[in-house]
Amino acid sequence: MTVHASHPEIIKRLKRAEGHLRGIVGMLAEGRGCLEVAQQLQAVERAVANAKKALVQDHIDHCLDEAVRDGSRSPGETIREFRELCKYL
């Protein structure tokens, strides 16, 4: 796997979401209100979705673009990978 310049930022985002999720588990254990918990879960979902979007966009911008430019993969392979990535957007 290739490490990109964006990966440290994505890792930070995911670690924040992980901490936030632990907080939500604590909220449930404390018997906090469902509305409050649902709002916090929505925030975690958004954080994870944004991290995923950043990762996929970075892969398109760097890996797929590079593969097309340097010819390291056939156009068909690159398009197949792009289509597979689109499933995650």
C-alpha positions as CSV (number, residue, x, y, z in Angstrom):
1,M,0.0,0.0,0.0
2,T,1.2,3.5,-0.8
3,V,1.2,6.1,1.9
4,H,0.0,9.5,0.6
5,A,0.4,13.0,2.0
6,S,-3.3,13.0,2.9
7,H,-3.1,9.8,5.1
8,P,-1.9,11.5,8.3
9,E,-4.9,13.9,8.1
10,I,-7.3,11.0,7.5
11,I,-5.8,9.1,10.4
12,K,-6.4,12.1,12.6
13,R,-10.0,12.4,11.5
14,L,-10.6,8.7,12.2
15,K,-9.0,8.8,15.6
16,R,-11.2,11.8,16.5
17,A,-14.2,9.8,15.3
18,E,-13.0,6.8,17.3
19,G,-12.8,8.9,20.5
20,H,-16.2,10.4,19.8
21,L,-17.7,6.9,19.3
22,R,-16.3,5.8,22.7
23,G,-18.0,8.9,24.1
24,I,-21.3,7.8,22.6
25,V,-20.9,4.3,24.2
26,G,-20.4,6.1,27.5
27,M,-23.5,8.2,26.9
28,L,-25.6,5.1,26.3
29,A,-24.1,3.4,29.5
30,E,-25.1,6.6,31.4
31,G,-28.6,6.5,30.1
32,R,-28.5,9.7,28.2
33,G,-31.4,10.7,25.9
34,C,-31.8,8.9,22.6
35,L,-32.1,12.2,20.7
36,E,-28.7,13.4,22.1
37,V,-27.1,10.0,21.3
38,A,-28.6,10.0,17.7
39,Q,-27.2,13.5,17.1
40,Q,-23.7,12.3,18.2
41,L,-24.0,9.2,16.1
42,Q,-24.8,11.4,13.1
43,A,-21.7,13.4,13.8
44,V,-19.5,10.2,13.8
45,E,-21.1,9.0,10.6
46,R,-20.3,12.3,8.9
47,A,-16.7,12.2,10.2
48,V,-16.2,8.7,8.8
49,A,-17.9,9.5,5.5
50,N,-15.7,12.6,5.1
51,A,-12.6,10.5,5.8
52,K,-13.7,7.9,3.3
53,K,-14.4,10.7,0.7
54,A,-10.9,12.2,1.3
55,L,-9.2,8.8,0.9
56,V,-11.1,7.9,-2.3
57,Q,-10.5,11.4,-3.8
58,D,-6.8,11.1,-3.0
59,H,-6.6,7.7,-4.6
60,I,-8.2,9.1,-7.8
61,D,-6.0,12.2,-7.8
62,H,-2.8,10.3,-7.3
63,C,-2.9,6.6,-7.9
64,L,-5.2,6.5,-10.9
65,D,-4.0,9.7,-12.4
66,E,-0.4,8.4,-12.1
67,A,-1.4,5.0,-13.6
68,V,-2.9,6.8,-16.6
69,R,0.1,9.2,-17.1
70,D,2.9,6.7,-16.7
71,G,1.1,3.8,-18.4
72,S,1.8,1.4,-15.4
73,R,-1.8,0.0,-15.9
74,S,-3.9,-0.5,-18.9
75,P,-6.7,2.0,-19.5
76,G,-9.2,-0.9,-18.9
77,E,-7.7,-1.7,-15.5
78,T,-7.7,1.9,-14.5
79,I,-11.3,2.3,-15.5
80,R,-12.3,-0.9,-13.7
81,E,-10.6,0.4,-10.5
82,F,-12.3,3.7,-10.9
83,R,-15.7,2.1,-11.2
84,E,-15.0,0.0,-8.1
85,L,-14.1,3.1,-6.2
86,C,-17.3,4.8,-7.2
87,K,-19.2,2.2,-5.2
88,Y,-17.8,3.8,-2.1
89,L,-18.8,7.4,-2.8
